[in-house]
Amino acid sequence: MPGTVKGGKQAAATNKKKYGKDFYARIGAVGGKKGTTGGFAANRELARIAGAKGGRISRRRKAAEVAEVTVQQSAQNDFELAA
């Protein structure tokens, strides 16, 4: 029955019988203690600075610039077709 709801309930019952009723609470606490939430979650100012840096070096072009390049390319293609 592995992979079914019934099998999961049986496994949970076995774990509680072997390791105590607080088995899942204890393993959950271990995981919680190992967690090291830091970085942007801990420092909003750092997140703001990093976002500003990313915005300044964005690889996206401005809409007007993209339109101008598209017009130039289409004119060049028309010229090549005519030749």
C-alpha positions as CSV (number, residue, x, y, z in Angstrom):
1,M,0.0,0.0,0.0
2,P,2.9,2.4,-0.4
3,G,1.8,5.7,-1.9
4,T,-1.8,5.6,-0.7
5,V,-3.6,7.5,2.0
6,K,-4.2,4.3,3.9
7,G,-0.5,3.3,3.7
8,G,0.5,6.8,4.9
9,K,-1.7,6.5,7.9
10,Q,-0.3,3.1,8.7
11,A,3.3,4.4,8.4
12,A,2.4,7.4,10.7
13,A,0.9,5.0,13.3
14,T,4.1,2.8,13.1
15,N,6.4,5.8,13.5
16,K,4.4,7.1,16.5
17,K,4.4,3.6,18.1
18,K,8.2,3.2,17.6
19,Y,9.4,6.7,18.4
20,G,6.7,8.2,20.6
21,K,3.6,10.3,20.1
22,D,5.6,13.4,19.6
23,F,7.7,12.0,16.7
24,Y,6.5,14.4,14.1
25,A,6.7,17.4,16.4
26,R,10.3,16.6,17.2
27,I,11.4,16.1,13.6
28,G,9.5,19.3,12.6
29,A,11.4,21.2,15.4
30,V,14.7,20.0,14.1
31,G,13.9,21.3,10.6
32,G,12.7,24.6,12.1
33,K,15.9,25.1,14.0
34,K,18.1,24.4,10.9
35,G,16.3,27.1,8.9
36,T,18.3,30.2,8.4
37,T,15.9,32.7,6.9
38,G,18.1,35.7,6.1
39,G,19.0,37.9,3.2
40,F,16.1,39.9,1.8
41,A,13.6,38.5,4.3
42,A,15.7,39.9,7.2
43,N,16.9,43.2,5.6
44,R,14.4,45.2,3.5
45,E,16.9,48.0,2.9
46,L,19.3,45.5,1.3
47,A,16.5,44.2,-0.9
48,R,15.7,47.8,-2.0
49,I,19.3,48.5,-2.9
50,A,19.7,45.3,-4.8
51,G,16.5,45.9,-6.8
52,A,17.7,49.4,-7.7
53,K,21.0,48.0,-9.0
54,G,19.1,45.4,-11.0
55,G,16.9,48.1,-12.5
56,R,19.8,50.2,-13.6
57,I,21.5,47.3,-15.4
58,S,18.3,46.0,-17.0
59,R,18.9,44.5,-20.4
60,R,15.4,45.5,-21.6
61,R,15.3,48.3,-24.0
62,K,12.9,51.2,-23.9
63,A,9.8,50.8,-26.1
64,A,10.7,53.7,-28.4
65,E,14.1,52.3,-29.0
66,V,12.7,48.9,-29.9
67,A,10.2,50.5,-32.3
68,E,13.0,52.4,-34.0
69,V,15.2,49.3,-34.4
70,T,12.2,47.4,-35.8
71,V,11.5,50.1,-38.4
72,Q,15.2,50.2,-39.5
73,Q,15.3,46.4,-39.8
74,S,12.1,46.3,-41.9
75,A,13.4,49.1,-44.2
76,Q,16.7,47.1,-44.6
77,N,14.8,44.0,-45.4
78,D,12.7,45.8,-48.0
79,F,15.9,47.2,-49.6
80,E,17.4,43.7,-49.8
81,L,14.3,42.3,-51.4
82,A,14.2,45.1,-54.0
83,A,17.9,44.5,-54.9
